[in-house]
Amino acid sequence: MGALYLVVEAGGERIALPAMTVDSVVEGVAVVRVPLAARHVAGLAALRSRVLTMIDVAAATGVEGLRESDKQSTVIIPIDGQLYGLLVEAVDDVVEVEGDIEPLRGGVAAGWAAASLGMIEIEGRATLVVDPGALVAGPIARAA
């Protein structure tokens, strides 16, 4: 049996998140902005009586962040006992992929490369596998 990945659209890119890192996917989460938060932190949200830090995936990779008008889905991920919400434009599907993650090929923007675990092939297309923890850390923490 191969590895499972959640395929999403974020920052104009089709990316894959290891399914074992995903708790759930939800729609329509109200985000409250936090003054002076890091650029990639979209704000806070309440979900199932818990507070989540909401991460704008596009901004976390150095791409222009989501606009209020953009359709948003939230991928919930647990990291070190805390829940985070990754704001993405769309959630595509869960796919099973045989084989290992391959090293990055050329043509990947620096922000995506810094958050990447490598590449996999899905439906004949090279797809970036992204580390959710690197997205939460944000671009400044990865650069340090």
C-alpha positions as CSV (number, residue, x, y, z in Angstrom):
1,M,0.0,0.0,0.0
2,G,1.3,3.5,-0.9
3,A,1.3,6.7,1.1
4,L,-1.8,8.9,1.3
5,Y,-1.7,12.6,0.5
6,L,-4.3,15.4,0.7
7,V,-4.1,17.4,-2.5
8,V,-4.9,21.1,-2.2
9,E,-4.6,24.4,-4.1
10,A,-2.6,27.0,-2.3
11,G,-0.9,30.2,-3.5
12,G,-1.8,29.2,-7.0
13,E,0.0,25.9,-6.7
14,R,-1.3,22.3,-6.5
15,I,0.4,20.8,-3.5
16,A,0.2,17.6,-1.5
17,L,0.2,17.3,2.3
18,P,1.0,13.9,3.9
19,A,-2.5,12.6,5.0
20,M,-1.0,11.4,8.3
21,T,-0.4,15.0,9.3
22,V,-4.0,16.1,8.6
23,D,-6.7,16.0,11.3
24,S,-9.7,17.3,9.2
25,V,-10.8,19.7,6.6
26,V,-13.5,22.3,7.2
27,E,-15.2,25.1,5.2
28,G,-16.4,28.5,6.3
29,V,-14.2,29.1,9.4
30,A,-14.5,32.7,10.7
31,V,-11.0,34.1,11.2
32,V,-10.3,37.0,13.6
33,R,-7.3,39.1,12.7
34,V,-4.6,39.5,15.3
35,P,-2.8,42.9,15.4
36,L,1.0,42.7,14.8
37,A,0.9,39.0,14.1
38,A,3.5,37.6,11.6
39,R,2.4,38.1,8.0
40,H,1.7,34.4,7.4
41,V,-0.6,34.3,10.5
42,A,-4.1,35.1,9.2
43,G,-5.5,35.2,12.7
44,L,-7.4,33.0,15.2
45,A,-10.5,30.9,14.9
46,A,-12.7,28.8,17.2
47,L,-13.5,25.3,16.1
48,R,-15.0,22.6,18.3
49,S,-14.4,24.7,21.4
50,R,-10.7,25.0,20.6
51,V,-8.7,28.0,19.4
52,L,-6.7,27.6,16.3
53,T,-3.9,29.7,14.9
54,M,-4.8,30.2,11.2
55,I,-2.0,30.1,8.7
56,D,-2.2,31.7,5.3
57,V,-0.3,29.1,3.2
58,A,0.3,31.5,0.4
59,A,1.9,34.1,2.7
60,A,3.9,31.4,4.5
61,T,5.6,30.6,1.2
62,G,6.3,34.2,0.2
63,V,3.4,34.4,-2.3
64,E,0.8,37.1,-2.0
65,G,-1.6,36.0,0.7
66,L,-5.3,35.2,0.3
67,R,-7.7,38.0,-0.3
68,E,-10.9,38.2,1.7
69,S,-12.8,37.4,-1.5
70,D,-10.9,34.2,-2.2
71,K,-12.7,31.0,-1.4
72,Q,-11.1,29.3,1.5
73,S,-11.0,25.9,2.9
74,T,-9.2,25.0,6.1
75,V,-6.9,22.0,6.6
76,I,-6.6,21.3,10.4
77,I,-3.3,20.0,11.5
78,P,-2.0,19.1,15.0
79,I,1.6,20.1,15.8
80,D,3.1,19.6,19.3
81,G,-0.4,19.4,20.9
82,Q,-1.7,22.6,19.2
83,L,-4.2,22.8,16.4
84,Y,-3.5,25.0,13.4
85,G,-5.6,25.8,10.4
86,L,-4.0,26.0,7.0
87,L,-6.0,28.3,4.8
88,V,-6.0,27.1,1.2
89,E,-8.0,28.1,-1.9
90,A,-9.4,24.6,-2.5
91,V,-9.2,21.0,-1.4
92,D,-9.0,18.5,-4.2
93,D,-8.8,14.9,-3.1
94,V,-7.0,12.3,-1.0
95,V,-4.8,10.1,-3.3
96,E,-2.7,7.1,-2.7
97,V,0.8,7.3,-4.2
98,E,3.1,4.3,-4.7
99,G,6.9,5.0,-4.4
100,D,9.0,7.4,-2.5
101,I,9.1,11.2,-2.4
102,E,11.7,12.3,-5.0
103,P,14.1,15.2,-4.6
104,L,13.0,18.6,-5.9
105,R,13.4,19.4,-9.6
106,G,14.2,22.9,-10.9
107,G,11.6,25.6,-11.3
108,V,10.3,25.7,-7.7
109,A,10.0,29.1,-6.1
110,A,12.2,29.6,-3.1
111,G,9.4,29.8,-0.5
112,W,7.8,26.5,-1.7
113,A,11.3,24.9,-1.9
114,A,11.9,25.8,1.8
115,A,8.6,24.2,2.9
116,S,9.0,21.2,0.6
117,L,9.7,17.6,1.4
118,G,10.2,16.8,-2.3
119,M,8.0,15.8,-5.3
120,I,5.6,13.0,-6.1
121,E,3.7,12.1,-9.3
122,I,-0.1,12.4,-9.2
123,E,-2.0,11.7,-12.4
124,G,1.1,12.2,-14.5
125,R,1.9,15.6,-12.9
126,A,4.8,16.4,-10.6
127,T,3.3,17.6,-7.3
128,L,5.1,19.3,-4.5
129,V,4.9,17.6,-1.1
130,V,4.8,20.3,1.6
131,D,5.7,20.0,5.3
132,P,2.9,21.5,7.3
133,G,5.3,22.3,10.2
134,A,7.3,24.5,7.9
135,L,4.2,26.4,6.9
136,V,3.3,27.0,10.5
137,A,6.9,28.2,11.2
138,G,6.6,30.7,8.4
139,P,9.2,32.2,6.1
140,I,11.3,34.1,8.7
141,A,11.8,31.0,10.9
142,R,12.8,28.8,7.9
143,A,15.3,31.4,6.7
144,A,17.1,31.6,10.1
